[in-house]
């Protein structure tokens, strides 16, 4: 869930997963390690009136979990003391396909002036060596202001970071463990998230305030924005792509980062059309934020806030959020079932074989573990306790 910023709208503050093109996606053998990142924000909470409360900085963390060895019992591989924030979509982190490197962006910091705490944009991107035991921070880069959603291409050679306060996208070269800022692409307005297509030749950027998806061209290390925009639903906050690269889905938040009791949509983009275009909108519920496409390409999920951090006397308040399953059949996307999880769900991560889904519950400081049965979700009844409040989650690049 994202809040409205305390700084000007032009600097507005404001959670998934991937697959191999043209196939059913990577398969993990039973017991094989599969890593997932969870970023915990310990500075922000909400009172009973739904008002934001900001705490002191310095207690955030990023946890590295293994969800492959035992899908129902994740194992902590390492925990790093690292600044992070819930301000932004739950996609401000990523793992390379070979699980050797991870990137984590910190969108905003909390500062205190004259006894009053407020949020200000940060510009830091952290580089984590996942081959170390335990994983360790090896570099910190300066990118644009308020770096938010980011993606790594499937080849593991290029990364893109959406800079909300700079209205731009940072382009980073990845060479082994060396990450270098090589370019900045001006978008002209705030972008919440950016996502490569599986072939690495395009990317899609969510132009949150203008209800559009920008289409970027990628030629080697050159990323270009040729002013091609697609009309999504209201306040598109997150975007993901199917493994075959034929469709993209967006979570249209509907109320600038918060629930409002009204239904919202997932937009369906036909990437094979010339030019690409929105071909459908699927009603999912109130406040979709987290979004993920299964590595099988047959299912996607939208994570709904459902007013779980709103004022407790609001008519749309619910103690818990939920996850809606979306069936993908060719280019037709339809709503399947809905499973209630816990308070303020954010990020969502599929296991590499698509058989399990992990959902981070910010308020309850845990992960709900769901099982995929065909095109429906089933609550296993299992949860995993975290070291803090999960603001974002991401698995390795799979598409």
N, C-alpha and C positions, 0 to 999 in steps of 0.2 A: 504494500500500500504506500502511496506517496502523498505527501502533504503539499499544500500550497505554500510557497516560500514566503519569508518575511522580508525579502528584498524585492526589487521591481520585477514586474512580469517579464520584462526582456531578459532577466536573468533567472527565469522560472526554474524552481526545483522540479525536478520534475514539475520482473523477476522475470531454463529450460532445456533446446537439445537437438541432436543432429543425426544424419544418416548417409550412406554411400549412394551415389547417383546410379540409378538404373538397376538396383538390386534390393533385396529385402533388408540390407543393412548388416553390420558386423555382428557376429555371434560370439558370445563368450562361453567357453567351456565351464561346466560346473566347477566351482572352487577357484576359478581364475580371477585374479585381482582386477577390479574396476574402480577407478577413483571418482570421487565427487567432492566438490568444494562447497562449503557452507560458510557464508560471511555473517557474523553476528554483530548487531548494533546494540550497544548497551547505553546509549545516550537518550533515546527517544521513547516516550510512552504517551498514553492518553488517559485523561481522568474520566470520571463518570459523565461529565458534560460533553465529552468528545473533544476537549481542547488538548492541544499538543503540550506536553511537558518535556523540557530539555534538561538532561542531566549533564554532569561534568564529563569531559572526554577522558580517554586513557584506558578504557576497559574493554574495547572492542577486540574481536578475535576472528581469525579465519581457521576453520577446521578442515582437515583433509580426511575423508572417510573412504573406506573400502566397502563397496556394496556388492562386490562380485563373489567374494569367498563364501558368504552366507547372506543371501538377499534379505532374509527376515531378521538379521542381527548385524547391522553395519558395525564396522570396526574402526576406531580412531587410529589413523596413521600418524597424525601430528596436529598440533595446535599452535598457531602463530599469533602473537600479540600484534594486531594490525588494525589501523583505523579503517572503518567501514561505516556505511550509512544506509538507512532505509529510504532515503530521498533519491528516488530514481527507480526504474524498472528493475526487477530481480535478476538482471542479466549483466551486471557490471563485473563479471568474472568469467574465465574460460580456461579450459585445459586442452592442450594440443592432443591430436589423435594418438600420438605415441606415449602420452601420459608422462612426458619428461619435463614439461614446463607449464606453468600457470600464470595468468595475468589477472590482477585485481585492481579495479579503479576505485578511488575514493571521491565521491561526488561533492560532498560538503563537509565542513568542519563546524563544530560548535565553539563559539568564542564568548567570553564574558566581558562586558563593558559596563562599568558603573553598577555592578550587581545584577545586570540583565543579560541573560544568555540569548544568543541568536545564531542562525546558521549563515555561513558565508561559503562561496564556492571554493573548492580545492582544485588542484591540477595534477595530482599525483597518480601514477600508475606503478603498481608493485609487480616485480617479477620474482616468481617462486621456483626454486629448483626442486622438482618432485622426485628426482633420483636420489637425493640425499636422504639419510636416515637420522633423524626425522627430516621432513621437508624444511627448506630454509629460504629466507629472503636473500636474493643475490643482487638485486638492483632496484632502484627507484627512479623513474623517469618523470619529467615534466611534460605533460601534454596540453590540451586545451582546458579552459575553465569549465568546471563541473562535468568531468568525464563520467558518463553513465553507461548505457548498454554497450557491449562490445562483442566482437566475434573474431575468431581465428579461422583462416581457411583450412580446408581439409588437408592440404599439403603441408601445413604447419610452417609456411614461409611468410605469411602476411597476416596482420591484424588490423582491424578497424575499430575506432573508439568514437562514439557519439558524444560531442561536447555541448551540453545544453546551453550553458551561458555564453559560449563563443559562437554559437550557430554554425558549427563546423564539425568535420570528421577528421580525426588524426589517422594517418597511415603509418604503420610500423613494420619494418623488416624484421623477420625472425631468422637468425642464422645460428643454429645450435642453441646455446644459452645466451647469445647476445641479441638483445632487442634494441632497435634504433628507430627513432622518429625520423621519417624520410620525407613526409609531405603533410600538408593540411589542406583539405578540400572545403571551400566555403559553400554552405548550403543556403544561407540567407535568413534562416529562422531556426528556432530551437528544435533539436532532434533528440529523441529519447533513447532510441536503440538503432543498431545497424546490424544486418545479417547477410553473410555471404550466401550465394546459391551454391549447391554442391559442386558444380564444375569450377567454381572460383572466378567465373568471368563476369559476374554481376553481383551487386549487393543492393539490399533494400533498406532504406532509412525511414524511421517513423517520425514524421514532422508533426509532433504532438499538438501544438496550438492551432495548426491550420488544417487538421483533419485529412492529411495527405500522406502518401508513401512515396518518397523520392526513389527513383531508379538510378543506380550508379553503374557505370561501365568500368570493368577492371581488365586492363591489358598488362600482364606482367605485374610490375610494381606501380603502374600508373593507374590512378583511380580518378574518374571524371564524372562530373554531374552536368548533364546536358539539358537540365531543366525539364525532364520528363517526370511528371507527378501523376499518381493514381489517387482517385477519390475514395478513401476508406470511410468507415463510420466515424462517429464523434470521438475525438481524443484518442487516436490510435497510439498505444503505449508500448506495444511489444509486437514482434513479427518473427515468424519461423517459416521454414520451407520444407516441403516433402522430400524424401530421399531421392526421388527421381527428378527433382527440379521442375516439375510441371506446375505445381501449385505453391502459393504462399498464403499464409493465414496471418491475420492481425487481431490482436485483442483490443477492441475499441472501448476504452474505459468509461466514456460517457459523461464524466463529471470532473474532468481535470484532476484525476488522481484520487478520487474519493467516491464512496457509494452515495446514492441519493434515493434509493428505493424504486428506481425505474429500470426497466430491462435494457440491456445493452447487447452488442453484437460482436461476432467474429466475422470479419470480411474475408472473402475467398478471392484470390487473385490468380488469374490464368497467365502463367509465365510463358506459355507456348504461343499465345496470341501475339500478333504483330500490329500495333504495339501491345504489350501486356496490359490487362485491364481487370477491374473488379467485376466478377460475374455473379456473385451472390453474397448475401449477408445472412448469417445464422444467428437467431436470437438465443442467447445463452443465460442471461440473468443479470443481476446487479453487480457492477464493478469488476469485470474481468481484468486481471492484471498479469498474473503468471500465465504462460502459454508454452506448450511443448508439443512437438510432433514425434510420434513413436518411430524408432528405427525400422519398424516393419513397414511404415508408410500407410498403414491401414487405420490408424487411430491418432487423434490429437486430443489434447485436454486444454480447457480454459479454467483458470483458477479464479473463483469469485470471492470478493471481499464480503459481500452481503451485509454491509453495515456493521461488521464485527468490531470496529474501533470507533463507531459513532456514539453520539450521546445515548445513554441507556434508556432515555425516555422518547427517543426518536421512533416513529412508527415503523421504520425499516431496520431497526437494530435487531441483530441476531447474535447470540453468544458465539456462534461458530460460522466459519465460511464453508465453502464447498468446492467440489471439482466436477465439471461437466465433461463427459466423454463425447467426442465428435467422431462419427464414423466417416471414413474416407473411402469412396468407391469411385475410382477414376477421378473425374472432376466434380463429383457430387459430394457435398459434405452435409451430413445430417446429424441432428442431436440424438445421442443415445441416452445413457442414464446419468444421474447425478448422485454423488456421494458426499455427505457432510463430513468435513474433517474437523479442525479445531480453530482457535481464535486467530484471525487475521492471516490466512494462508498467503504465501508469497510465491516462492520459487517452486518449480516442478521439474523432476528429472526422471526419465525412463531408464531402466536397466538396458544394457546393450542388446539383450535379446528381446526387449519389449514386453517381458512378462511381468514386470513390477514397475510401480510408479511411486516416487518419493515426493512428499509435499511438505514444505517447511512452514510451521505454524508459529508466527512471530510472538504472539501473546503468550502461548503456552510453552515456548522454548523447546519444541520437540519436532520430530518428523513423523507424519502419518505414512504408513506403508500400505499401499493398495496393490491388489493383484489384478492383472488383466486377463479376463476370460472372454475370448472372442473379441467382440466390439463393446464390451461393457467393463466397468470397474467394480471390484469387490473389495470391501474393507476387510483386511486380514485381522483387524483388532490389535495389530502390533504398532507400537510407537517407539521412537528412539530419542532419548533425552540428550539435549545438546548443552554446550558450555555457555550458551547465551541465547539471544533472540535472533532467529534466522531471518535476515533481511533479503538474502539472495542465495540461490543454489544453482549449480551448473555441473553437468558431467562432461566427459571428454567429447571432442568433436567426432561425430560419426557420420555426418552428411553435410 
